[in-house]
Amino acid sequence: MLSFISELPSDVKISGVHCVPVLENGDLVLAWDREDQVLTTIGGRLENNESLQDGLNREAMEEAGIELEEERIPFASWYWKEFDAYRIFFLAKVKRFVKMPKGYETSGYVITNFETALSMIRKIEGREERLAVIKRAGILSGWLDGGPTE
């Protein structure tokens, strides 16, 4: 279940971290999942004893070859009832791109503006939760207004 947040939840463990990385010009970075054939936020499961920040840094490097700025704003959580755990979504800024490691589930990334990202996600898969996460990130970053995106 998706919820919008302003601080990290403390009632249940956090087992995954994702981010919507934003460039200085307001474009965002999404990963292309070659197995599921969808555009997705960057992130995944935390490894044993890994901090939220370290996990997000690792996932951003593995999935898109990017380093993130230190400031990250938690803005959404997804509660997985079957695991009794949260996945947290952060708004983050891209520090720089580096060579993307090979051998992970993503085959690359897409850089686009928020409106086009919403249109692409809607056309490719249409998952309302993913659309809601991207729209909220766009509004919070100041690069998307709060009106309808259709």
N, CA, C and O atoms as a GROMACS GRO file, in nm:
protein
  600
    1MET      N    1   0.083  -0.117   0.000
    1MET     CA    2   0.000   0.000   0.000
    1MET      C    3   0.089   0.124   0.000
    1MET      O    4   0.179   0.137   0.083
    2LEU      N    5   0.063   0.215  -0.092
    2LEU     CA    6   0.142   0.336  -0.108
    2LEU      C    7   0.089   0.446  -0.017
    2LEU      O    8  -0.031   0.471  -0.011
    3SER      N    9   0.181   0.513   0.053
    3SER     CA   10   0.148   0.629   0.136
    3SER      C   11   0.252   0.736   0.112
    3SER      O   12   0.369   0.706   0.088
    4PHE      N   13   0.209   0.861   0.117
    4PHE     CA   14   0.304   0.971   0.110
    4PHE      C   15   0.346   1.009   0.251
    4PHE      O   16   0.263   1.014   0.341
    5ILE      N   17   0.475   1.036   0.269
    5ILE     CA   18   0.532   1.060   0.402
    5ILE      C   19   0.619   1.185   0.399
    5ILE      O   20   0.656   1.234   0.292
    6SER      N   21   0.651   1.235   0.516
    6SER     CA   22   0.748   1.345   0.528
    6SER      C   23   0.863   1.306   0.618
    6SER      O   24   0.963   1.378   0.628
    7GLU      N   25   0.850   1.193   0.685
    7GLU     CA   26   0.960   1.140   0.766
    7GLU      C   27   0.956   0.988   0.760
    7GLU      O   28   0.855   0.928   0.722
    8LEU      N   29   1.067   0.927   0.797
    8LEU     CA   30   1.077   0.782   0.789
    8LEU      C   31   0.986   0.715   0.891
    8LEU      O   32   0.979   0.759   1.005
    9PRO      N   33   0.917   0.609   0.852
    9PRO     CA   34   0.834   0.536   0.948
    9PRO      C   35   0.922   0.458   1.045
    9PRO      O   36   1.033   0.418   1.010
   10SER      N   37   0.872   0.439   1.166
   10SER     CA   38   0.951   0.367   1.266
   10SER      C   39   0.876   0.248   1.324
   10SER      O   40   0.927   0.180   1.413
   11ASP      N   41   0.755   0.222   1.276
   11ASP     CA   42   0.674   0.115   1.332
   11ASP      C   43   0.706  -0.023   1.276
   11ASP      O   44   0.677  -0.125   1.339
   12VAL      N   45   0.766  -0.027   1.158
   12VAL     CA   46   0.797  -0.153   1.091
   12VAL      C   47   0.934  -0.137   1.025
   12VAL      O   48   0.974  -0.025   0.992
   13LYS      N   49   1.005  -0.247   1.005
   13LYS     CA   50   1.138  -0.238   0.944
   13LYS      C   51   1.130  -0.185   0.801
   13LYS      O   52   1.027  -0.197   0.734
   14ILE      N   53   1.240  -0.127   0.757
   14ILE     CA   54   1.255  -0.080   0.618
   14ILE      C   55   1.347  -0.179   0.549
   14ILE      O   56   1.462  -0.198   0.591
   15SER      N   57   1.298  -0.243   0.444
   15SER     CA   58   1.378  -0.346   0.377
   15SER      C   59   1.422  -0.307   0.237
   15SER      O   60   1.500  -0.379   0.175
   16GLY      N   61   1.371  -0.193   0.187
   16GLY     CA   62   1.408  -0.152   0.052
   16GLY      C   63   1.408  -0.001   0.038
   16GLY      O   64   1.334   0.069   0.107
   17VAL      N   65   1.491   0.048  -0.053
   17VAL     CA   66   1.501   0.191  -0.079
   17VAL      C   67   1.499   0.215  -0.229
   17VAL      O   68   1.561   0.142  -0.306
   18HIS      N   69   1.428   0.318  -0.268
   18HIS     CA   70   1.422   0.360  -0.408
   18HIS      C   71   1.437   0.511  -0.412
   18HIS      O   72   1.418   0.578  -0.310
   19CYS      N   73   1.472   0.564  -0.528
   19CYS     CA   74   1.482   0.709  -0.539
   19CYS      C   75   1.436   0.756  -0.676
   19CYS      O   76   1.434   0.680  -0.774
   20VAL      N   77   1.401   0.883  -0.679
   20VAL     CA   78   1.375   0.953  -0.804
   20VAL      C   79   1.486   1.057  -0.812
   20VAL      O   80   1.474   1.164  -0.751
   21PRO      N   81   1.594   1.029  -0.886
   21PRO     CA   82   1.705   1.122  -0.898
   21PRO      C   83   1.672   1.232  -0.999
   21PRO      O   84   1.626   1.205  -1.110
   22VAL      N   85   1.697   1.356  -0.958
   22VAL     CA   86   1.665   1.472  -1.041
   22VAL      C   87   1.795   1.545  -1.077
   22VAL      O   88   1.881   1.567  -0.992
   23LEU      N   89   1.806   1.581  -1.204
   23LEU     CA   90   1.920   1.659  -1.252
   23LEU      C   91   1.896   1.807  -1.226
   23LEU      O   92   1.785   1.849  -1.196
   24GLU      N   93   2.001   1.885  -1.238
   24GLU     CA   94   1.994   2.029  -1.214
   24GLU      C   95   1.890   2.099  -1.302
   24GLU      O   96   1.830   2.198  -1.259
   25ASN      N   97   1.868   2.050  -1.422
   25ASN     CA   98   1.772   2.112  -1.514
   25ASN      C   99   1.629   2.065  -1.493
   25ASN      O  100   1.538   2.107  -1.566
   26GLY      N  101   1.606   1.978  -1.393
   26GLY     CA  102   1.472   1.931  -1.362
   26GLY      C  103   1.434   1.799  -1.425
   26GLY      O  104   1.326   1.746  -1.397
   27ASP      N  105   1.520   1.743  -1.511
   27ASP     CA  106   1.492   1.611  -1.566
   27ASP      C  107   1.516   1.505  -1.460
   27ASP      O  108   1.592   1.528  -1.365
   28LEU      N  109   1.452   1.390  -1.475
   28LEU     CA  110   1.472   1.281  -1.381
   28LEU      C  111   1.533   1.162  -1.453
   28LEU      O  112   1.532   1.154  -1.576
   29VAL      N  113   1.587   1.070  -1.374
   29VAL     CA  114   1.650   0.950  -1.426
   29VAL      C  115   1.565   0.830  -1.382
   29VAL      O  116   1.536   0.812  -1.264
   30LEU      N  117   1.526   0.748  -1.479
   30LEU     CA  118   1.456   0.623  -1.453
   30LEU      C  119   1.540   0.509  -1.509
   30LEU      O  120   1.612   0.527  -1.607
   31ALA      N  121   1.530   0.392  -1.447
   31ALA     CA  122   1.602   0.274  -1.496
   31ALA      C  123   1.511   0.193  -1.587
   31ALA      O  124   1.389   0.191  -1.568
   32TRP      N  125   1.570   0.127  -1.686
   32TRP     CA  126   1.495   0.035  -1.771
   32TRP      C  127   1.520  -0.106  -1.719
   32TRP      O  128   1.633  -0.154  -1.721
   33ASP      N  129   1.414  -0.171  -1.673
   33ASP     CA  130   1.423  -0.309  -1.624
   33ASP      C  131   1.409  -0.402  -1.743
   33ASP      O  132   1.301  -0.415  -1.800
   34ARG      N  133   1.518  -0.467  -1.780
   34ARG     CA  134   1.517  -0.549  -1.902
   34ARG      C  135   1.435  -0.677  -1.885
   34ARG      O  136   1.388  -0.733  -1.984
   35GLU      N  137   1.418  -0.724  -1.762
   35GLU     CA  138   1.339  -0.845  -1.740
   35GLU      C  139   1.189  -0.817  -1.750
   35GLU      O  140   1.116  -0.889  -1.816
   36ASP      N  141   1.145  -0.710  -1.682
   36ASP     CA  142   1.002  -0.677  -1.681
   36ASP      C  143   0.962  -0.583  -1.794
   36ASP      O  144   0.843  -0.560  -1.817
   37GLN      N  145   1.062  -0.527  -1.865
   37GLN     CA  146   1.036  -0.436  -1.977
   37GLN      C  147   0.954  -0.314  -1.934
   37GLN      O  148   0.855  -0.278  -1.999
   38VAL      N  149   0.997  -0.251  -1.824
   38VAL     CA  150   0.930  -0.131  -1.774
   38VAL      C  151   1.034  -0.028  -1.729
   38VAL      O  152   1.149  -0.061  -1.699
   39LEU      N  153   0.990   0.096  -1.726
   39LEU     CA  154   1.069   0.202  -1.663
   39LEU      C  155   1.039   0.198  -1.514
   39LEU      O  156   0.923   0.186  -1.474
   40THR      N  157   1.141   0.208  -1.434
   40THR     CA  158   1.122   0.195  -1.290
   40THR      C  159   1.207   0.295  -1.214
   40THR      O  160   1.305   0.349  -1.267
   41THR      N  161   1.168   0.319  -1.091
   41THR     CA  162   1.252   0.401  -1.004
   41THR      C  163   1.378   0.321  -0.971
   41THR      O  164   1.379   0.199  -0.981
   42ILE      N  165   1.481   0.391  -0.934
   42ILE     CA  166   1.609   0.328  -0.905
   42ILE      C  167   1.610   0.283  -0.760
   42ILE      O  168   1.584   0.362  -0.670
   43GLY      N  169   1.642   0.156  -0.737
   43GLY     CA  170   1.649   0.108  -0.600
   43GLY      C  171   1.623  -0.040  -0.591
   43GLY      O  172   1.608  -0.109  -0.691
   44GLY      N  173   1.619  -0.088  -0.466
   44GLY     CA  174   1.596  -0.229  -0.442
   44GLY      C  175   1.608  -0.262  -0.295
   44GLY      O  176   1.595  -0.175  -0.209
   45ARG      N  177   1.633  -0.389  -0.268
   45ARG     CA  178   1.641  -0.437  -0.130
   45ARG      C  179   1.772  -0.396  -0.064
   45ARG      O  180   1.877  -0.386  -0.128
   46LEU      N  181   1.762  -0.373   0.066
   46LEU     CA  182   1.882  -0.348   0.144
   46LEU      C  183   1.953  -0.480   0.170
   46LEU      O  184   1.889  -0.583   0.190
   47GLU      N  185   2.086  -0.477   0.168
   47GLU     CA  186   2.164  -0.595   0.202
   47GLU      C  187   2.183  -0.601   0.353
   47GLU      O  188   2.151  -0.504   0.422
   48ASN      N  189   2.233  -0.712   0.404
   48ASN     CA  190   2.249  -0.731   0.549
   48ASN      C  191   2.319  -0.614   0.615
   48ASN      O  192   2.429  -0.575   0.576
   49ASN      N  193   2.254  -0.558   0.716
   49ASN     CA  194   2.309  -0.448   0.798
   49ASN      C  195   2.347  -0.324   0.717
   49ASN      O  196   2.426  -0.242   0.765
   50GLU      N  197   2.294  -0.308   0.599
   50GLU     CA  198   2.324  -0.192   0.516
   50GLU      C  199   2.234  -0.075   0.558
   50GLU      O  200   2.115  -0.093   0.580
   51SER      N  201   2.292   0.043   0.570
   51SER     CA  202   2.213   0.161   0.604
   51SER      C  203   2.128   0.203   0.484
   51SER      O  204   2.154   0.162   0.371
   52LEU      N  205   2.026   0.285   0.510
   52LEU     CA  206   1.942   0.334   0.401
   52LEU      C  207   2.025   0.412   0.301
   52LEU      O  208   2.009   0.396   0.180
   53GLN      N  209   2.115   0.497   0.351
   53GLN     CA  210   2.198   0.579   0.263
   53GLN      C  211   2.293   0.494   0.180
   53GLN      O  212   2.308   0.516   0.060
   54ASP      N  213   2.358   0.397   0.244
   54ASP     CA  214   2.450   0.310   0.171
   54ASP      C  215   2.376   0.226   0.067
   54ASP      O  216   2.426   0.206  -0.044
   55GLY      N  217   2.259   0.176   0.103
   55GLY     CA  218   2.180   0.098   0.009
   55GLY      C  219   2.137   0.180  -0.112
   55GLY      O  220   2.141   0.132  -0.225
   56LEU      N  221   2.097   0.304  -0.087
   56LEU     CA  222   2.056   0.390  -0.197
   56LEU      C  223   2.174   0.425  -0.287
   56LEU      O  224   2.161   0.427  -0.409
   57ASN      N  225   2.290   0.451  -0.226
   57ASN     CA  226   2.411   0.478  -0.305
   57ASN      C  227   2.447   0.358  -0.392
   57ASN      O  228   2.479   0.374  -0.510
   58ARG      N  229   2.442   0.239  -0.334
   58ARG     CA  230   2.477   0.117  -0.408
   58ARG      C  231   2.380   0.093  -0.523
   58ARG      O  232   2.421   0.065  -0.636
   59GLU      N  233   2.251   0.104  -0.495
   59GLU     CA  234   2.150   0.081  -0.599
   59GLU      C  235   2.162   0.182  -0.713
   59GLU      O  236   2.150   0.146  -0.830
   60ALA      N  237   2.185   0.310  -0.679
   60ALA     CA  238   2.199   0.413  -0.783
   60ALA      C  239   2.319   0.385  -0.873
   60ALA      O  240   2.314   0.406  -0.994
   61MET      N  241   2.427   0.336  -0.813
   61MET     CA  242   2.546   0.303  -0.891
   61MET      C  243   2.521   0.179  -0.977
   61MET      O  244   2.553   0.180  -1.096
   62GLU      N  245   2.464   0.074  -0.918
   62GLU     CA  246   2.441  -0.050  -0.992
   62GLU      C  247   2.342  -0.034  -1.107
   62GLU      O  248   2.362  -0.089  -1.215
   63GLU      N  249   2.235   0.041  -1.084
   63GLU     CA  250   2.126   0.046  -1.181
   63GLU      C  251   2.138   0.158  -1.283
   63GLU      O  252   2.080   0.149  -1.392
   64ALA      N  253   2.212   0.264  -1.250
   64ALA     CA  254   2.218   0.376  -1.344
   64ALA      C  255   2.356   0.439  -1.355
   64ALA      O  256   2.375   0.531  -1.435
   65GLY      N  257   2.453   0.393  -1.277
   65GLY     CA  258   2.585   0.453  -1.283
   65GLY      C  259   2.585   0.598  -1.237
   65GLY      O  260   2.654   0.682  -1.296
   66ILE      N  261   2.509   0.628  -1.133
   66ILE     CA  262   2.506   0.766  -1.083
   66ILE      C  263   2.545   0.772  -0.936
   66ILE      O  264   2.520   0.681  -0.858
   67GLU      N  265   2.608   0.882  -0.903
   67GLU     CA  266   2.634   0.917  -0.764
   67GLU      C  267   2.531   1.022  -0.727
   67GLU      O  268   2.503   1.114  -0.804
   68LEU      N  269   2.476   1.008  -0.607
   68LEU     CA  270   2.373   1.100  -0.559
   68LEU      C  271   2.432   1.202  -0.463
   68LEU      O  272   2.530   1.175  -0.394
   69GLU      N  273   2.372   1.320  -0.459
   69GLU     CA  274   2.405   1.418  -0.356
   69GLU      C  275   2.364   1.360  -0.221
   69GLU      O  276   2.282   1.268  -0.215
   70GLU      N  277   2.420   1.412  -0.114
   70GLU     CA  278   2.392   1.360   0.020
   70GLU      C  279   2.248   1.384   0.066
   70GLU      O  280   2.192   1.300   0.136
   71GLU      N  281   2.189   1.497   0.027
   71GLU     CA  282   2.053   1.527   0.071
   71GLU      C  283   1.952   1.438  -0.002
   71GLU      O  284   1.948   1.435  -0.125
   72ARG      N  285   1.872   1.367   0.075
   72ARG     CA  286   1.767   1.281   0.022
   72ARG      C  287   1.641   1.306   0.104
   72ARG      O  288   1.648   1.310   0.227
   73ILE      N  289   1.529   1.323   0.039
   73ILE     CA  290   1.405   1.354   0.109
   73ILE      C  291   1.310   1.234   0.096
   73ILE      O  292   1.269   1.201  -0.015
   74PRO      N  293   1.275   1.170   0.208
   74PRO     CA  294   1.178   1.061   0.199
   74PRO      C  295   1.040   1.119   0.169
   74PRO      O  296   0.996   1.213   0.236
   75PHE      N  297   0.971   1.064   0.069
   75PHE     CA  298   0.841   1.121   0.034
   75PHE      C  299   0.731   1.018   0.015
   75PHE      O  300   0.614   1.054   0.007
   76ALA      N  301   0.766   0.891   0.008
   76ALA     CA  302   0.662   0.788  -0.008
   76ALA      C  303   0.711   0.658   0.053
   76ALA      O  304   0.831   0.632   0.062
   77SER      N  305   0.615   0.577   0.093
   77SER     CA  306   0.648   0.443   0.143
   77SER      C  307   0.548   0.344   0.085
   77SER      O  308   0.431   0.376   0.061
   78TRP      N  309   0.596   0.225   0.065
   78TRP     CA  310   0.510   0.116   0.020
   78TRP      C  311   0.519   0.008   0.126
   78TRP      O  312   0.628  -0.044   0.153
   79TYR      N  313   0.406  -0.026   0.187
   79TYR     CA  314   0.404  -0.129   0.290
   79TYR      C  315   0.375  -0.264   0.226
   79TYR      O  316   0.272  -0.283   0.160
   80TRP      N  317   0.466  -0.358   0.246
   80TRP     CA  318   0.450  -0.495   0.198
   80TRP      C  319   0.398  -0.579   0.314
   80TRP      O  320   0.475  -0.616   0.403
   81LYS      N  321   0.268  -0.608   0.313
   81LYS     CA  322   0.207  -0.684   0.422
   81LYS      C  323   0.271  -0.822   0.438
   81LYS      O  324   0.298  -0.866   0.550
   82GLU      N  325   0.296  -0.890   0.325
   82GLU     CA  326   0.351  -1.025   0.332
   82GLU      C  327   0.491  -1.031   0.392
   82GLU      O  328   0.533  -1.136   0.440
   83PHE      N  329   0.564  -0.919   0.390
   83PHE     CA  330   0.698  -0.914   0.450
   83PHE      C  331   0.701  -0.830   0.577
   83PHE      O  332   0.803  -0.825   0.646
   84ASP      N  333   0.589  -0.764   0.608
   84ASP     CA  334   0.580  -0.671   0.721
   84ASP      C  335   0.698  -0.574   0.717
   84ASP      O  336   0.771  -0.559   0.815
   85ALA      N  337   0.713  -0.508   0.603
   85ALA     CA  338   0.827  -0.418   0.582
   85ALA      C  339   0.789  -0.307   0.485
   85ALA      O  340   0.694  -0.319   0.407
   86TYR      N  341   0.866  -0.198   0.492
   86TYR     CA  342   0.846  -0.085   0.403
   86TYR      C  343   0.953  -0.078   0.295
   86TYR      O  344   1.066  -0.121   0.315
   87ARG      N  345   0.914  -0.024   0.181
   87ARG     CA  346   1.006   0.025   0.079
   87ARG      C  347   0.990   0.177   0.084
   87ARG      O  348   0.878   0.228   0.077
   88ILE      N  349   1.099   0.249   0.097
   88ILE     CA  350   1.095   0.394   0.107
   88ILE      C  351   1.144   0.456  -0.023
   88ILE      O  352   1.242   0.411  -0.082
   89PHE      N  353   1.073   0.560  -0.068
   89PHE     CA  354   1.110   0.636  -0.187
   89PHE      C  355   1.166   0.771  -0.145
   89PHE      O  356   1.105   0.842  -0.065
   90PHE      N  357   1.282   0.806  -0.200
   90PHE     CA  358   1.349   0.932  -0.170
   90PHE      C  359   1.355   1.019  -0.296
   90PHE      O  360   1.371   0.968  -0.407
   91LEU      N  361   1.344   1.147  -0.276
   91LEU     CA  362   1.375   1.245  -0.380
   91LEU      C  363   1.522   1.277  -0.362
   91LEU      O  364   1.564   1.310  -0.251
   92ALA      N  365   1.600   1.268  -0.468
   92ALA     CA  366   1.745   1.289  -0.458
   92ALA      C  367   1.793   1.370  -0.578
   92ALA      O  368   1.726   1.376  -0.682
   93LYS      N  369   1.910   1.430  -0.563
   93LYS     CA  370   1.972   1.503  -0.674
   93LYS      C  371   2.091   1.423  -0.724
   93LYS      O  372   2.163   1.360  -0.647
   94VAL      N  373   2.111   1.426  -0.855
   94VAL     CA  374   2.224   1.357  -0.917
   94VAL      C  375   2.349   1.442  -0.897
   94VAL      O  376   2.352   1.561  -0.930
   95LYS      N  377   2.452   1.380  -0.842
   95LYS     CA  378   2.582   1.448  -0.827
   95LYS      C  379   2.661   1.438  -0.956
   95LYS      O  380   2.710   1.538  -1.008
   96ARG      N  381   2.672   1.315  -1.009
   96ARG     CA  382   2.742   1.294  -1.137
   96ARG      C  383   2.716   1.152  -1.186
   96ARG      O  384   2.676   1.062  -1.112
   97PHE      N  385   2.740   1.135  -1.316
   97PHE     CA  386   2.732   1.004  -1.379
   97PHE      C  387   2.872   0.944  -1.385
   97PHE      O  388   2.970   1.015  -1.409
   98VAL      N  389   2.881   0.814  -1.364
   98VAL     CA  390   3.006   0.740  -1.378
   98VAL      C  391   2.976   0.617  -1.464
   98VAL      O  392   2.860   0.594  -1.501
   99LYS      N  393   3.078   0.540  -1.495
   99LYS     CA  394   3.055   0.421  -1.577
   99LYS      C  395   2.964   0.324  -1.503
   99LYS      O  396   2.987   0.289  -1.388
  100MET      N  397   2.860   0.281  -1.573
  100MET     CA  398   2.762   0.190  -1.515
  100MET      C  399   2.817   0.048  -1.511
  100MET      O  400   2.863  -0.003  -1.613
  101PRO      N  401   2.814  -0.016  -1.393
  101PRO     CA  402   2.861  -0.155  -1.384
  101PRO      C  403   2.774  -0.248  -1.468
  101PRO      O  404   2.656  -0.220  -1.490
  102LYS      N  405   2.831  -0.358  -1.514
  102LYS     CA  406   2.756  -0.456  -1.593
  102LYS      C  407   2.707  -0.569  -1.503
  102LYS      O  408   2.761  -0.592  -1.395
  103GLY      N  409   2.605  -0.638  -1.551
  103GLY     CA  410   2.561  -0.758  -1.481
  103GLY      C  411   2.444  -0.741  -1.388
  103GLY      O  412   2.415  -0.831  -1.309
  104TYR      N  413   2.375  -0.629  -1.393
  104TYR     CA  414   2.260  -0.609  -1.306
  104TYR      C  415   2.132  -0.614  -1.388
  104TYR      O  416   2.136  -0.626  -1.511
  105GLU      N  417   2.017  -0.606  -1.319
  105GLU     CA  418   1.888  -0.626  -1.387
  105GLU      C  419   1.847  -0.514  -1.480
  105GLU      O  420   1.756  -0.531  -1.561
  106THR      N  421   1.912  -0.400  -1.468
  106THR     CA  422   1.878  -0.290  -1.558
  106THR      C  423   1.977  -0.286  -1.673
  106THR      O  424   2.094  -0.324  -1.658
  107SER      N  425   1.931  -0.241  -1.786
  107SER     CA  426   2.019  -0.234  -1.903
  107SER      C  427   2.051  -0.092  -1.940
  107SER      O  428   2.114  -0.067  -2.043
  108GLY      N  429   2.009   0.001  -1.859
  108GLY     CA  430   2.036   0.140  -1.888
  108GLY      C  431   1.938   0.229  -1.818
  108GLY      O  432   1.862   0.186  -1.732
  109TYR      N  433   1.942   0.354  -1.856
  109TYR     CA  434   1.855   0.451  -1.792
  109TYR      C  435   1.799   0.546  -1.896
  109TYR      O  436   1.849   0.555  -2.009
  110VAL      N  437   1.695   0.616  -1.857
  110VAL     CA  438   1.629   0.714  -1.942
  110VAL      C  439   1.630   0.846  -1.866
  110VAL      O  440   1.596   0.850  -1.748
  111ILE      N  441   1.669   0.952  -1.934
  111ILE     CA  442   1.663   1.086  -1.877
  111ILE      C  443   1.552   1.160  -1.950
  111ILE      O  444   1.554   1.170  -2.073
  112THR      N  445   1.456   1.212  -1.876
  112THR     CA  446   1.344   1.281  -1.937
  112THR      C  447   1.283   1.378  -1.837
  112THR      O  448   1.321   1.379  -1.720
  113ASN      N  449   1.189   1.459  -1.882
  113ASN     CA  450   1.120   1.546  -1.788
  113ASN      C  451   1.005   1.469  -1.724
  113ASN      O  452   0.971   1.359  -1.767
  114PHE      N  453   0.947   1.527  -1.620
  114PHE     CA  454   0.843   1.456  -1.545
  114PHE      C  455   0.719   1.428  -1.628
  114PHE      O  456   0.664   1.318  -1.620
  115GLU      N  457   0.675   1.522  -1.707
  115GLU     CA  458   0.554   1.500  -1.788
  115GLU      C  459   0.572   1.386  -1.886
  115GLU      O  460   0.483   1.302  -1.901
  116THR      N  461   0.687   1.381  -1.953
  116THR     CA  462   0.713   1.272  -2.048
  116THR      C  463   0.728   1.140  -1.975
  116THR      O  464   0.682   1.037  -2.024
  117ALA      N  465   0.792   1.140  -1.858
  117ALA     CA  466   0.805   1.017  -1.780
  117ALA      C  467   0.668   0.960  -1.746
  117ALA      O  468   0.645   0.840  -1.760
  118LEU      N  469   0.577   1.046  -1.703
  118LEU     CA  470   0.442   1.000  -1.671
  118LEU      C  471   0.372   0.943  -1.794
  118LEU      O  472   0.306   0.839  -1.786
  119SER      N  473   0.387   1.008  -1.907
  119SER     CA  474   0.325   0.959  -2.031
  119SER      C  475   0.384   0.824  -2.072
  119SER      O  476   0.310   0.734  -2.114
  120MET      N  477   0.516   0.809  -2.061
  120MET     CA  478   0.581   0.683  -2.098
  120MET      C  479   0.537   0.569  -2.006
  120MET      O  480   0.506   0.460  -2.053
  121ILE      N  481   0.536   0.594  -1.876
  121ILE     CA  482   0.495   0.490  -1.781
  121ILE      C  483   0.350   0.451  -1.806
  121ILE      O  484   0.315   0.333  -1.804
  122ARG      N  485   0.266   0.549  -1.828
  122ARG     CA  486   0.125   0.523  -1.856
  122ARG      C  487   0.109   0.436  -1.981
  122ARG      O  488   0.028   0.344  -1.982
  123LYS      N  489   0.186   0.463  -2.083
  123LYS     CA  490   0.176   0.390  -2.210
  123LYS      C  491   0.235   0.249  -2.199
  123LYS      O  492   0.179   0.153  -2.252
  124ILE      N  493   0.349   0.236  -2.131
  124ILE     CA  494   0.418   0.107  -2.124
  124ILE      C  495   0.349   0.010  -2.030
  124ILE      O  496   0.330  -0.106  -2.064
  125GLU      N  497   0.311   0.057  -1.910
  125GLU     CA  498   0.253  -0.036  -1.813
  125GLU      C  499   0.132   0.018  -1.739
  125GLU      O  500   0.042  -0.058  -1.705
  126GLY      N  501   0.127   0.147  -1.715
  126GLY     CA  502   0.010   0.208  -1.653
  126GLY      C  503  -0.010   0.183  -1.505
  126GLY      O  504  -0.120   0.206  -1.454
  127ARG      N  505   0.093   0.137  -1.433
  127ARG     CA  506   0.078   0.112  -1.289
  127ARG      C  507   0.052   0.242  -1.215
  127ARG      O  508   0.135   0.333  -1.216
  128GLU      N  509  -0.064   0.250  -1.152
  128GLU     CA  510  -0.103   0.373  -1.083
  128GLU      C  511  -0.007   0.410  -0.971
  128GLU      O  512   0.019   0.528  -0.948
  129GLU      N  513   0.046   0.311  -0.901
  129GLU     CA  514   0.139   0.340  -0.791
  129GLU      C  515   0.265   0.407  -0.842
  129GLU      O  516   0.313   0.504  -0.783
  130ARG      N  517   0.320   0.357  -0.953
  130ARG     CA  518   0.442   0.416  -1.007
  130ARG      C  519   0.413   0.557  -1.058
  130ARG      O  520   0.494   0.648  -1.040
  131LEU      N  521   0.299   0.574  -1.123
  131LEU     CA  522   0.260   0.708  -1.169
  131LEU      C  523   0.247   0.804  -1.051
  131LEU      O  524   0.291   0.919  -1.060
  132ALA      N  525   0.188   0.758  -0.941
  132ALA     CA  526   0.170   0.844  -0.824
  132ALA      C  527   0.304   0.883  -0.763
  132ALA      O  528   0.322   0.998  -0.722
  133VAL      N  529   0.399   0.790  -0.757
  133VAL     CA  530   0.532   0.819  -0.703
  133VAL      C  531   0.603   0.924  -0.789
  133VAL      O  532   0.658   1.020  -0.735
  134ILE      N  533   0.601   0.907  -0.920
  134ILE     CA  534   0.669   1.001  -1.009
  134ILE      C  535   0.601   1.138  -1.004
  134ILE      O  536   0.669   1.240  -1.001
  135LYS      N  537   0.469   1.140  -1.003
  135LYS     CA  538   0.398   1.268  -0.996
  135LYS      C  539   0.431   1.341  -0.866
  135LYS      O  540   0.458   1.461  -0.868
  136ARG      N  541   0.429   1.270  -0.754
  136ARG     CA  542   0.460   1.332  -0.624
  136ARG      C  543   0.603   1.386  -0.623
  136ARG      O  544   0.626   1.496  -0.574
  137ALA      N  545   0.698   1.311  -0.677
  137ALA     CA  546   0.837   1.357  -0.684
  137ALA      C  547   0.848   1.483  -0.769
  137ALA      O  548   0.921   1.575  -0.733
  138GLY      N  549   0.776   1.487  -0.880
  138GLY     CA  550   0.778   1.605  -0.966
  138GLY      C  551   0.723   1.728  -0.897
  138GLY      O  552   0.778   1.837  -0.911
  139ILE      N  553   0.616   1.711  -0.822
  139ILE     CA  554   0.557   1.823  -0.748
  139ILE      C  555   0.652   1.870  -0.639
  139ILE      O  556   0.676   1.990  -0.626
  140LEU      N  557   0.706   1.777  -0.560
  140LEU     CA  558   0.797   1.813  -0.451
  140LEU      C  559   0.925   1.879  -0.500
  140LEU      O  560   0.980   1.966  -0.433
  141SER      N  561   0.971   1.838  -0.617
  141SER     CA  562   1.095   1.896  -0.671
  141SER      C  563   1.070   2.033  -0.735
  141SER      O  564   1.165   2.105  -0.765
  142GLY      N  565   0.944   2.067  -0.755
  142GLY     CA  566   0.910   2.195  -0.816
  142GLY      C  567   0.911   2.193  -0.968
  142GLY      O  568   0.900   2.298  -1.032
  143TRP      N  569   0.924   2.075  -1.028
  143TRP     CA  570   0.931   2.064  -1.174
  143TRP      C  571   0.803   2.015  -1.238
  143TRP      O  572   0.798   1.993  -1.359
  144LEU      N  573   0.698   1.998  -1.158
  144LEU     CA  574   0.568   1.954  -1.209
  144LEU      C  575   0.461   2.021  -1.125
  144LEU      O  576   0.471   2.024  -1.003
  145ASP      N  577   0.358   2.073  -1.190
  145ASP     CA  578   0.251   2.133  -1.111
  145ASP      C  579   0.159   2.023  -1.058
  145ASP      O  580   0.171   1.908  -1.099
  146GLY      N  581   0.071   2.058  -0.968
  146GLY     CA  582  -0.014   1.959  -0.903
  146GLY      C  583  -0.138   1.923  -0.979
  146GLY      O  584  -0.220   1.846  -0.929
  147GLY      N  585  -0.156   1.975  -1.100
  147GLY     CA  586  -0.277   1.948  -1.178
  147GLY      C  587  -0.274   1.812  -1.243
  147GLY      O  588  -0.180   1.736  -1.224
  148PRO      N  589  -0.377   1.783  -1.322
  148PRO     CA  590  -0.383   1.654  -1.392
  148PRO      C  591  -0.266   1.638  -1.489
  148PRO      O  592  -0.216   1.736  -1.544
  149THR      N  593  -0.226   1.515  -1.510
  149THR     CA  594  -0.112   1.487  -1.600
  149THR      C  595  -0.157   1.425  -1.730
  149THR      O  596  -0.073   1.381  -1.809
  150GLU      N  597  -0.283   1.420  -1.756
  150GLU     CA  598  -0.332   1.359  -1.881
  150GLU      C  599  -0.350   1.464  -1.986
  150GLU      O  600  -0.391   1.433  -2.098
   0.00000   0.00000   0.00000
